[in-house]
Amino acid sequence: MSDGGLLQKAMEQQETGVTEIVADAVPAAEGGSSSLPLSKIASTLAVGVVLPLLLLMWFGIYLDFIQITILTPLVIIVSFVFVWWKLGVGTPSRFGGTGIESTAAFAIVGTFLILLGTPFLLATILTGEMSVGDVEFDAQGEVMNIKIRQNGGSGSYVADIVIEQNNAQIWSGSETFSIDRSDGAGDYGLIMIDVQEFYNSNALPLDSTAYKLKINIEGREFTKNLDSNILTRTVTASASDATASMTTDSDSCGNKDRCVKGVALTASAGLAAAAGFPLGPMPNADYTIKTTMYYETTSTAIDYPMVTVDSTSATWDSNGAEFGSGSGIIGFEGSSLPLDGSEFASDLQASIIPIDAWDQNDYGCYSVVVEISQSAPWAGPATISGVSHYMFEEQGNQDDGFSETWTEVDSC
């Protein structure tokens, strides 16, 4: 073997050894260029981070089975672990891992910082910016709830409150509240006032009689117009109606061709309207209705039980189904309440009080009187009355036959 050949082999072996030493001495670099496509990183962050946090922001307060203060960190931790695993970011080599996928790691951390840091920055900037939010009433219309909003705020405050009607103060008071609640619109404090404390008179039908709320908090004054429909609770008009059910049944009519089987009574209560128009309904009013049908203005023909109305719910003593079910609805869709009887009349498609159940059922003039009573503060001691009159007669002759009629008249 030639010297050149031996020398060449020696040089090759030396170069190989140096290369292996250098390779062993330099560890694999972490954070090199990413092999993950940006589209995959973006879609994973959108599904695993952005969507859960947005859902938590808007709907987390409605989850009653877990407190929002516990749910929020749980969602953040689970989302972080999910996207870190899904993108295969890995662990540092010093902890026995294969290295960190730097692009994905920066994207994950940056996304969390933006989503979690933005509300904090906004709250820091906007703290102290206070406003009056929604003014709502509970389901029964008994309590007015005032939301005082302050983004990122906290602490307790004293609110000086004035309620005006007709540009005159009708109520004032001071209420202490704290910014200790939150909903989808942000942080707020709650002030609750019983409507009975400030109710004065109907807010409708005039703009001048609407209620105005003024709140002063540490020198800042806020003004809000209150809902006039809810604050219209004093009944100003009532009306009555008695519609006759007619029958041709010979067992009921005897020798008459047609006769009165009974009457369907209706009582109405609400806000006075122009002539020819129905009364305005009052879905938040409380009152009682007493309906009586008189014969010839003095004798009682039908003494209907007292009806108690609480908002839209009407109840009375049915007396063993003599007066129907004992319950009804008034003020929800209209101002009229059908007063049930013991029978159903197919010609009227309504419940009636049969004529043989009247205390007086002779021919003559009948008056149906509806009396509405309310207690303070909704109204004073005066009773609001409505009356209608009807003539009950027999008409005809022996040759053509006899029939009964029930006709509304102006007076008895």
C-alpha positions in Angstrom: 0.0 0.0 0.0 1.4 3.4 -1.0 2.2 6.1 1.4 -0.4 8.3 -0.3 -3.0 5.8 0.5 -2.1 5.5 4.2 -1.9 9.3 4.6 -5.3 9.7 2.9 -7.0 7.3 5.3 -5.4 8.9 8.3 -6.8 12.3 7.2 -10.3 11.0 6.6 -10.4 9.4 10.1 -9.3 12.6 11.7 -12.0 14.7 10.0 -14.7 12.2 10.9 -13.7 12.3 14.6 -13.7 16.1 14.6 -17.2 16.2 13.1 -18.6 13.9 15.7 -17.1 15.9 18.5 -18.5 19.1 17.2 -21.9 17.5 16.7 -21.9 16.2 20.3 -20.8 19.5 21.7 -23.6 21.7 20.0 -27.1 20.8 21.2 -30.1 21.1 19.0 -31.4 24.7 18.9 -34.8 25.4 20.4 -37.2 27.7 18.8 -36.2 27.2 15.2 -38.4 27.9 12.3 -42.0 26.4 12.7 -43.1 23.5 10.7 -46.8 24.3 11.6 -48.8 26.1 9.0 -50.2 29.5 10.2 -53.7 28.4 9.1 -53.6 25.5 11.6 -52.4 27.7 14.4 -55.1 30.3 13.7 -57.9 27.8 13.5 -56.9 25.9 16.6 -56.6 29.2 18.6 -60.1 30.3 17.3 -61.7 27.0 18.4 -59.8 26.3 21.5 -59.3 29.8 23.0 -61.3 32.6 21.4 -64.6 30.7 21.2 -64.6 29.4 24.8 -63.7 32.8 26.2 -66.4 34.6 24.2 -69.0 32.1 25.3 -67.9 32.5 28.9 -68.1 36.3 28.6 -71.6 36.4 27.2 -73.3 33.3 28.8 -71.3 32.4 31.8 -73.5 34.4 34.2 -76.5 32.2 33.3 -74.8 29.0 34.5 -76.3 28.7 38.0 -74.6 25.4 38.9 -71.1 27.0 39.2 -69.9 30.4 40.3 -68.4 32.6 37.5 -65.3 33.2 39.7 -64.6 29.5 39.6 -65.7 28.8 36.1 -63.4 31.5 34.5 -60.0 30.2 35.6 -61.1 26.6 34.8 -62.0 27.6 31.2 -58.7 29.5 30.8 -56.6 26.5 32.1 -58.5 23.9 30.0 -58.2 26.1 26.9 -54.5 26.7 27.4 -53.7 23.0 27.9 -55.9 22.0 24.9 -54.2 24.3 22.3 -50.7 23.6 23.7 -51.4 19.9 23.2 -53.2 20.2 19.9 -50.5 22.3 18.3 -47.7 20.0 19.7 -45.8 23.0 21.2 -43.8 20.6 23.4 -41.6 21.1 26.5 -38.1 22.7 26.8 -35.1 20.3 26.4 -33.8 21.2 29.8 -36.8 19.4 31.3 -36.3 16.4 29.1 -38.5 17.6 26.2 -37.7 17.9 22.5 -37.9 21.7 22.5 -40.5 24.4 22.1 -42.3 25.2 18.9 -41.6 28.9 19.2 -44.1 30.3 16.6 -47.1 28.3 18.1 -46.0 29.2 21.7 -45.8 32.9 20.9 -49.2 32.8 19.2 -50.8 31.0 22.1 -49.4 33.3 24.8 -50.1 36.4 22.7 -53.7 35.4 22.1 -54.3 34.9 25.9 -52.7 38.2 26.8 -54.9 40.1 24.3 -58.1 38.4 25.3 -57.5 38.6 29.0 -55.7 41.9 29.1 -58.0 44.0 27.0 -61.0 43.9 29.5 -58.5 44.8 32.3 -57.1 47.7 30.3 -60.6 49.0 29.4 -61.7 48.7 33.0 -58.6 50.6 34.2 -59.2 53.4 31.6 -63.0 53.6 32.2 -63.2 53.2 36.0 -65.2 56.0 37.4 -67.4 56.4 34.3 -70.8 55.9 35.9 -74.2 55.8 34.2 -77.8 54.9 34.8 -78.6 51.6 33.0 -81.9 49.8 32.7 -84.8 50.8 35.0 -87.0 47.8 35.2 -90.0 46.6 37.3 -90.5 43.1 38.8 -93.1 40.7 37.4 -95.8 42.0 39.8 -94.9 45.6 39.1 -94.3 46.2 42.8 -90.6 47.1 42.8 -88.6 49.4 40.5 -85.0 48.2 39.9 -82.4 50.8 38.9 -79.1 49.6 37.6 -76.1 52.0 38.1 -73.3 50.9 35.8 -69.6 51.5 36.2 -67.2 49.6 34.1 -64.4 48.1 36.2 -65.7 49.9 39.2 -66.2 48.8 42.8 -67.0 50.3 46.2 -70.1 51.8 47.8 -71.9 55.0 46.9 -74.9 57.1 48.1 -77.5 58.0 45.6 -79.8 61.0 46.2 -83.0 60.2 44.2 -85.9 62.5 43.2 -89.0 61.5 41.3 -91.0 64.2 39.5 -94.4 64.4 37.9 -95.8 67.5 36.2 -92.4 69.1 36.9 -93.1 68.8 40.6 -91.2 66.6 43.1 -93.4 63.8 44.4 -90.8 61.7 46.2 -87.2 61.9 47.3 -84.8 59.7 49.2 -81.2 58.5 49.6 -80.2 54.9 48.8 -76.8 53.3 49.4 -75.6 50.8 46.8 -72.4 48.9 45.8 -71.0 48.0 42.4 -71.1 44.3 43.2 -73.1 42.7 40.3 -72.4 42.0 36.7 -74.2 40.8 33.5 -73.5 40.7 29.8 -73.4 44.5 29.7 -70.8 44.9 32.5 -70.6 45.7 36.2 -73.5 47.5 38.0 -75.0 48.3 41.4 -78.7 47.8 42.1 -81.2 50.2 43.8 -84.7 48.9 44.5 -87.7 51.2 45.3 -91.2 50.1 46.1 -93.6 51.6 43.6 -96.1 52.3 46.4 -93.6 54.7 48.0 -93.7 57.2 45.1 -96.9 56.5 43.0 -99.0 59.7 42.7 -101.4 59.4 39.8 -101.6 58.0 36.3 -98.7 58.7 33.9 -101.0 58.4 30.9 -102.6 59.7 28.8 -100.6 63.0 28.8 -96.9 63.5 28.3 -96.9 66.1 31.0 -98.0 63.5 33.6 -95.1 61.1 32.9 -92.7 60.3 35.7 -89.1 61.5 35.6 -86.3 60.0 37.7 -83.3 62.1 38.8 -80.3 60.5 40.5 -77.3 62.4 42.0 -74.2 60.4 42.8 -71.2 62.4 44.1 -72.2 65.5 42.2 -73.0 63.6 39.0 -76.7 63.9 38.0 -78.5 61.4 35.8 -82.1 61.7 34.4 -84.3 59.0 33.2 -88.0 58.9 32.0 -90.0 56.1 33.5 -92.3 53.7 31.7 -95.7 55.4 31.6 -97.6 52.2 30.8 -96.4 50.6 34.0 -97.1 53.7 36.1 -100.7 54.0 35.0 -102.7 52.2 37.8 -105.6 54.3 38.8 -108.9 53.1 37.2 -110.7 56.1 35.7 -113.6 54.5 34.0 -115.8 51.3 34.1 -118.5 49.8 31.9 -121.0 47.0 32.0 -122.6 44.7 29.4 -125.4 42.1 29.5 -125.9 40.1 26.3 -128.9 37.8 26.2 -128.7 34.2 25.0 -131.8 33.3 23.0 -133.3 29.8 22.6 -136.2 28.2 20.7 -136.4 25.2 22.9 -140.0 24.5 23.7 -139.1 23.1 27.2 -137.6 26.5 28.0 -140.0 28.8 26.1 -143.4 27.1 26.6 -145.8 28.7 24.2 -143.3 31.3 22.9 -141.5 30.9 19.7 -138.3 32.4 21.1 -137.2 33.3 24.6 -134.3 34.5 26.8 -132.2 31.6 28.1 -129.9 33.7 30.3 -127.4 36.6 30.1 -123.6 36.8 29.7 -122.3 39.6 31.9 -119.1 41.5 31.2 -117.4 44.1 33.5 -114.8 46.5 32.1 -112.3 48.6 34.0 -109.4 50.8 32.8 -108.3 54.1 31.5 -111.0 56.4 30.1 -111.1 56.7 26.4 -112.8 58.8 23.8 -116.5 58.0 23.0 -116.9 54.9 21.0 -113.5 53.4 22.0 -112.8 50.7 24.5 -111.2 51.5 27.8 -107.4 51.4 28.0 -106.2 48.2 29.8 -104.2 48.4 33.0 -102.0 45.3 33.4 -100.4 46.5 36.6 -103.5 47.8 38.5 -105.0 46.4 41.7 -108.7 46.9 42.4 -112.0 45.2 43.1 -115.1 44.8 40.8 -118.6 44.6 42.1 -121.3 43.8 39.5 -125.0 43.8 40.3 -128.0 43.5 37.9 -131.1 45.3 39.3 -134.7 44.9 38.3 -136.6 48.2 37.9 -133.6 50.0 39.6 -134.3 48.7 43.1 -134.7 44.9 43.3 -131.6 42.7 42.9 -131.8 40.2 40.0 -128.2 39.0 40.0 -125.8 39.7 42.8 -122.4 38.7 41.4 -119.6 37.9 43.8 -116.9 40.5 44.5 -114.0 40.1 42.0 -110.5 40.9 43.2 -107.9 42.0 40.5 -104.2 41.7 41.2 -102.4 43.0 38.0 -104.1 40.9 35.4 -105.3 38.0 37.6 -109.0 38.2 38.6 -110.5 35.8 41.2 -113.9 35.4 42.9 -116.0 32.9 44.8 -117.5 30.5 42.2 -120.0 29.3 44.8 -119.8 25.7 43.6 -119.6 26.5 39.9 -122.7 28.7 40.1 -120.4 31.5 38.9 -118.0 29.5 36.6 -114.4 28.7 37.5 -113.8 31.6 39.8 -110.9 33.0 37.9 -110.2 35.1 34.8 -107.8 37.5 33.1 -108.3 41.3 32.6 -105.9 44.0 31.5 -103.6 41.7 29.5 -105.1 42.0 26.1 -108.1 44.2 26.9 -110.0 45.9 29.7 -113.0 43.6 29.8 -113.7 40.6 32.0 -116.3 38.0 31.1 -118.2 37.1 34.3 -118.8 33.3 34.2 -122.1 31.6 34.9 -123.2 28.0 35.4 -124.0 27.3 31.7 -122.4 27.6 28.3 -124.5 29.2 25.5 -123.5 28.0 22.1 -125.2 31.0 20.4 -122.9 33.4 22.2 -120.0 31.1 22.7 -119.9 32.4 26.2 -120.8 31.4 29.8 -124.2 32.7 31.0 -126.2 33.0 34.1 -129.5 31.2 33.3 -132.8 33.1 33.8 -134.2 30.7 36.3 -131.2 31.5 38.6 -132.1 35.2 38.7 -133.7 36.5 41.9 -136.1 38.6 39.7 -136.9 37.5 36.1 -140.2 39.4 35.3 -140.6 41.5 32.2 -139.4 45.1 32.7 -136.2 47.2 32.8 -132.9 45.9 34.1 -129.8 47.9 35.1 -126.3 46.3 35.2 -124.0 48.3 37.5 -120.2 47.8 37.7 -118.4 49.5 40.7 -114.6 49.7 40.8 -112.9 50.3 44.1 -109.2 50.9 44.8 -107.1 51.5 47.9 -104.4 54.2 48.4 -102.0 55.0 46.8 -103.6 53.8 43.6 -106.8 55.8 44.2 -108.9 57.6 46.8 -112.2 56.5 48.4 -114.3 57.4 45.4 -115.9 54.5 43.5 -115.8 54.4 39.7 -119.2 53.2 38.4 -120.5 52.1 35.0 -124.1 51.2 34.2 -126.1 49.9 31.2 -129.8 49.4 30.9 -131.9 46.7 29.1 -135.6 46.2 28.4 -136.9 42.6 28.8 -140.2 42.3 27.0 -142.7 39.9 25.3 -143.7 40.9 21.8 -146.1 39.5 19.2 -149.7 38.4 19.1 -151.8 35.3 19.2 -151.9 34.8 15.5 -148.2 35.4 14.7 -146.9 34.0 18.0 -145.0 35.5 20.9 -141.3 36.0 21.4 -139.2 37.5 24.1 -136.7 40.4 23.4 -133.7 41.8 25.3 -132.9 45.3 24.1 -130.4 47.9 25.4 -132.0 51.2 26.2 -130.7 54.6 27.5 -132.3 54.4 30.9 -134.9 52.7 33.0 
